[in-house]
């Protein structure tokens, strides 16, 4: 009985440690179709701690950073601050890192629709 419990415990630890917690650092240009095709929302900077912020277009610096939650298997949580930046009054729904496109993808809900935002790596 003790051996079985030990095996189950070790298997569960292996499953948890096997989850990928990968995310990409750098600058990502964010687009959606909010006001027509390829509406530009700014440049998102993702840092290693992990956190993110929006680059000020005049100074190319981040004025405020926000924690980024990395859940594993590519899932990330930008949070409500991200949704508010994209469209005031919107709500954050989901986000993940797409390794194939080297891009973050997120969904936010506005008053009348769900908006998909793609942030592609630029630097």
N, C-alpha and C positions, 0 to 999 in steps of 0.2 A: 504494500500500500504506500509506504514511504517512497519507494522507488518510482512508482507511478506519479505521485505528486511532484517529485523532483523532475521527472521527464517533462511533465506538463508545464512546470514553471520555466524550465530551460527553453522549451519550444516557444512559449509566449514571449520570452525575452528576445529570442532570435527574430521573431516576427516584428516586434517593435523596433529593434535596432536595424532591421532590414529596410525600413521605410526610408525613402530618399528625402532629405531635407535641403535639396539643392535649390538655390536661387541665384540669379545673376546680378552682379553689380554693374553700374555704369549709368549712362544717360540714354533715355528712351523717349522718342517722340510719340506723343499720344494723339490718336485720331479717332473720330467716330462719324456717324452720319446725322448728328444732332441738327445742324442747320444746312443740310445738303451733304453730298459726298465729301469725304475727307475733311471734316471740320477739325481744325487744329486746336488742341486744348493746352498745349505747352509741352515743356520738356521735363520729364520725371527723372530725378536722380535717385538711384537706389544705392545705398551704402552698406558696408559689410557688417554693421552692428546688429541686426539688420534694421534699417530705417529708410525712409524715403522723404523727399521734398520736391517742390517745384522750383525750377530755376527761374530767377528773375531775368527777363529778357535784356534788361539794360546792363546788369552787372555780371551775369552768368554765375551767380552764386545762389545758394539755397538760403532763404530767409528763415524758414521754420522747418524742422524735421519732425516726422511722425513715426512711431514704431511700426514696423512691418512684421506681421506674424507669418511665420513659415510653418505650415502644418505637415508637410510631407507629401510625397507623390505629386509634386508640382503645385499643390494648393497653397495660395497665399491670401492673407486678409489685409487689404489696404485700409479698410474702415470707412467710416462716415465722412472723414475729411476729404477723401478721394472723390466721393460722390458729389459733395458740395462744390468742389473745384470744377468738376465736369459740368454740372448743372445745378444751380442753387435750388434747394428744396428736394433734390433727388435722394434716393436711398441706396446704399451699397448692398449688392446681392452676393456676387461671387467673384473670385479672381484666381488665376493660376498662371504659372510660368510655362510657356510652350517652348521646349528646347529645340524643336524642329525649325521654328521660325525665329528663334532667339528674341522672343517677345513676351511681354505680359499681356494677358487678356483679362478684362474685367467686365462685369455687367452691373449697371445701375438702373434703378427704376425711377422714371420721371412721372409726372402727373398722368401722361397718356400712353406711355410705352416703356418697354425694356430696351435700354440702349447698350449696345456692345461697344467697348472701347478697346482699341489695340494700341499698345505702346511698343514700338519696335526699336531695337538697339541702334544708336547712332554713334556712340563713342564710349 
